[in-house]
Amino acid sequence: MSIDLIVILCFLFSGIYAVILLAFFIGILLLSRKRDERLKPVSVIIAARNEEKNLDSLIEALAIQDYPAKLFEVIIIDDRSEDYSLQLLAQKAAQYPWLSYDSIKIENPDFIAKKGALKLAISKAKYEILAFTDADCLPGRKWLAEINALMTDETDFLCGYSPLIGLKGISGLLKNLERSSIFAVIAGSFGLGWDITSVARNQVYRKSKFELIAGFSGLGDQRSGDDDLLLQKMSPVLRKRNFIFAAQAAVPSRDKQNLSDQINLETRRASKWNLYPLQIKLLTLFIMVYYFSLIGVLILTITGSVPLHDFIFINLIKIAAEFMLLWLFLLKIGQIRQLQAFLLAEILYIPYYIYFGLRGTFGSYSWKK
């Protein structure tokens, strides 16, 4: 393949990439602004494994929700914990009448990892609207109120922003900017009616839709995927989706401080590629090929085979499209300051994406102990 052809392909790939991001930008603008302030009951679903250190703060965050206590229930399933999670849940359930709990002693091979706990909690839920978060999260005070307002009669699925907390300096900005890029894609794709992915830390759907698709059946042997794979399975029966932008409805999550845990988390996030629908596989594969082509052009530029101005123009198309999408999303969630890390993220993200994309697809990870 000639160098000129490589450069032309890179320009073409950059253009396609920019069009995709522009579509997500438009998708965010297309999201419905309709709100339904009629108060509706909500079931909050949480699976917890060895979360003794986090459960107290989670439950207290739910206790101060700006939403009538008589209109929500919280169901926490202890998933084979080896700490004092179950005892703590018993104490808290005696304190708060809206809190109930149960436990799983043995993992069901048909619904491994947290899917067994989630399935049990959903079966116990009294209400149609199911709101999900994780035990290491701290839902904002307006979380349930925003869920209520955005779950209009025709809306079946919500996802919301979930930043990482416990981070300092540029590393904190970098990690949260990377997460924001994922949430921007979620919001944009929802506006286009395209169900690419979701995040279980701040996710809402209807119990009737879960039951209509037979829940986690067909996904139960996967250790992850209670968010993105379930969304993709549910996609054909969904009417409308929306995104929770309100700052007070964000659901902060504690960062993984241990490097091994962080690597396992990132690998797990990328491990489900083989299970994705064809169109999502093609999208992620295109991005992988595009990023490899950018590395190739960089090498050719360094060796003098490609003019510097061609390399700059190719990357400017990419950078401008990414900046526009992130700017709009961060503006809507009130986190513009994350753009301070944008240029550094532009340097680091391509090797990050390639490494974990390949590791997740061809490597392995360990599940939470």
C-alpha angles and dihedrals in degrees: 000000000000121000091239090056091049090053092048091050091050091052089049093048091049090052093050090046091051092049090052092051091045088055090054089048090054090044091060090052090049095056112118118259091196114128131192110203094183106121113249129183117254133197114211112208124200133170114202131189120178092340099141091130094052107035097078095055091043093053092046090052088054091046092062097048114140090237132094110273091219090062101058139050129196119213117190120184117201104220107208095304119185096198131064096285093118094051091048091051090052090054093048094046089056089053100045120043092200091061123086131167144188136177142228116218101181127033114245107229089214092057108030130183114006096339091084091053093045092048091053093048093049091051088056095046114116097197138068097229112072119194119193133200138149130256093246093056134097111210114212118250094255094047098109093037091056092045089053093049096046097043094084120173092271098041118098106168138036134179125185143194118279116182126192118249132196092056129123137197127348094337089061092050091048095051094046092045089054089050090047090055089058093048090048089056090047092051093044094047091048089055088054093047090245115134105209104148146332139197121239094210091075110017135133134187141153121272090221091058091049090052093044092062093041092252117249094353107135091021099059095098091060116091091213135024102089085131115030099026091045091049091051091049090048094046098096093057098043120106107187133359130196141182129236106229100163111120093219090053095055117118110220116206128201114252121243102252095186112083093216091052090049093051091048091050094050091045091050091051089057097039100089100066093113090057097051123106115264096256092054091046089053092048095051092041090052090052090049092051091045092052091049089051090053090054089049092052090048090055091047090049092051090051091049096246093116123045114249093234091059090053091048094049092048091053095041090062090053096043095048093052093047092047093051094051094045093044092055094046095045090047090056094050095041096243103117090137089075087075087076085082095045100104093046090047089053089061098043103037100073096057089041092053094046095046097049093037090058095037092049093048099042105018134062140240138198121244124233113287 
